[in-house]
């Protein structure tokens, strides 16, 4: 009854090609400045690469963009953005993107999630 719900484990990061030309700004992590392979979204709706945000929050306990209090428990996998990045990268590389553990399904209607 009063048990907290457990979040499912996040899927493994996408395996992206080494060279990706002119990525849309929404696909680039504001911390690492790299195309995200494991995007997460925080309460403000801004997406970050999971590992870059984890490292940031190990030193500072604030959102890098909004400066609001933040910890990893406040963020969720951004499956919509992940699917958009995977499709875009597949087009860049001729289809060489690996989705990992099957966690990304390309549902429609996504608007990204960058900031």
C-alpha positions as MATLAB code, in Angstrom:
seq = 'XXXXXXXXXXXXXXXXXXXXXXXXXXXXXXXXXXXXXXXXXXXXXXXXXXXXXXXXXXXXXXXXXXXXXXXXXXXXXXXXXXXXXXXXXXXXXXXXXXXXXXXXXXXXXXXXXXX';
ca = [
       0.000    0.000    0.000;
       2.566    2.591    1.097;
       5.531    1.091   -0.752;
       7.449    3.454   -3.030;
       7.425    2.459   -6.688;
      10.747    1.312   -8.054;
      11.964    2.766  -11.295;
      13.016    0.325  -13.981;
      16.729    0.178  -14.675;
      17.751    2.596  -17.429;
      18.574    1.083  -20.804;
      22.221    0.943  -21.855;
      23.452    3.976  -23.807;
      23.112    4.021  -27.577;
      26.206    2.981  -29.519;
      26.708    6.020  -31.715;
      29.169    6.377  -34.596;
      32.353    8.304  -33.805;
      31.675   11.025  -36.345;
      28.287   12.727  -36.558;
      28.015   15.909  -38.628;
      25.996   18.952  -37.557;
      23.779   17.469  -34.854;
      20.632   19.399  -33.958;
      21.262   21.486  -30.825;
      18.595   19.521  -28.914;
      20.693   16.349  -29.313;
      23.801   17.886  -27.708;
      24.315   17.744  -23.946;
      24.754   21.212  -22.431;
      27.414   19.786  -20.087;
      29.536   17.553  -22.343;
      28.762   19.307  -25.651;
      28.503   15.839  -27.237;
      25.553   14.084  -28.866;
      23.698   12.301  -26.065;
      23.632    8.509  -26.083;
      21.750    8.180  -22.780;
      19.629   11.329  -22.363;
      17.816   12.085  -19.125;
      15.396   14.929  -18.470;
      15.085   16.939  -15.274;
      12.142   18.766  -13.696;
      12.757   21.877  -15.805;
      12.409   19.840  -19.018;
      16.090   20.163  -19.948;
      17.883   17.042  -21.143;
      21.432   16.006  -20.283;
      23.690   13.023  -20.929;
      23.185   10.764  -17.888;
      26.868   10.248  -17.059;
      27.777   13.927  -17.595;
      24.966   14.971  -15.244;
      25.985   12.321  -12.696;
      29.542   13.703  -12.667;
      28.260   17.292  -12.457;
      25.989   16.462   -9.521;
      28.777   14.645   -7.676;
      30.402   18.068   -7.245;
      27.442   20.476   -7.382;
      23.894   19.657   -6.310;
      22.258   22.086   -8.753;
      20.851   21.944  -12.271;
      23.619   23.163  -14.604;
      21.188   25.291  -16.596;
      18.617   26.590  -14.117;
      20.779   26.517  -10.957;
      17.833   24.938   -9.074;
      18.475   22.160   -6.561;
      18.778   18.792   -8.358;
      19.873   15.210   -7.760;
      19.804   12.068   -9.891;
      16.573   10.954   -8.238;
      14.879   13.928   -9.924;
      15.713   12.873  -13.497;
      14.177   10.296  -15.815;
      15.295    8.602  -19.006;
      14.208   10.677  -22.002;
      13.053    7.866  -24.297;
      11.541   10.219  -26.868;
      14.772   12.141  -27.322;
      16.749    8.900  -27.317;
      14.626    7.575  -30.192;
      15.000   10.807  -32.169;
      18.782   10.758  -31.724;
      18.956    7.091  -32.742;
      16.962    7.711  -35.931;
      18.989   10.799  -36.798;
      22.310    9.020  -36.158;
      21.194    6.016  -38.222;
      20.579    8.352  -41.141;
      24.016    9.907  -40.647;
      25.820    6.586  -40.512;
      23.826    4.464  -42.907;
      21.995    2.605  -40.146;
      24.814    1.752  -37.744;
      23.136    2.768  -34.471;
      22.607    0.106  -31.822;
      19.726    0.703  -29.455;
      21.115   -1.294  -26.557;
      18.671   -3.203  -24.394;
      15.609   -2.567  -26.530;
      14.500    0.318  -24.311;
      14.137    2.826  -27.132;
      11.031    2.589  -29.156;
      10.433    5.362  -31.586;
       7.047    6.653  -30.496;
       5.770    9.632  -32.422;
       4.896   13.079  -31.220;
       8.170   13.831  -29.483;
       9.415   17.368  -29.416;
      12.959   16.719  -28.226;
      13.897   18.129  -24.887;
      16.989   20.250  -25.179;
      17.377   23.630  -23.678;
];
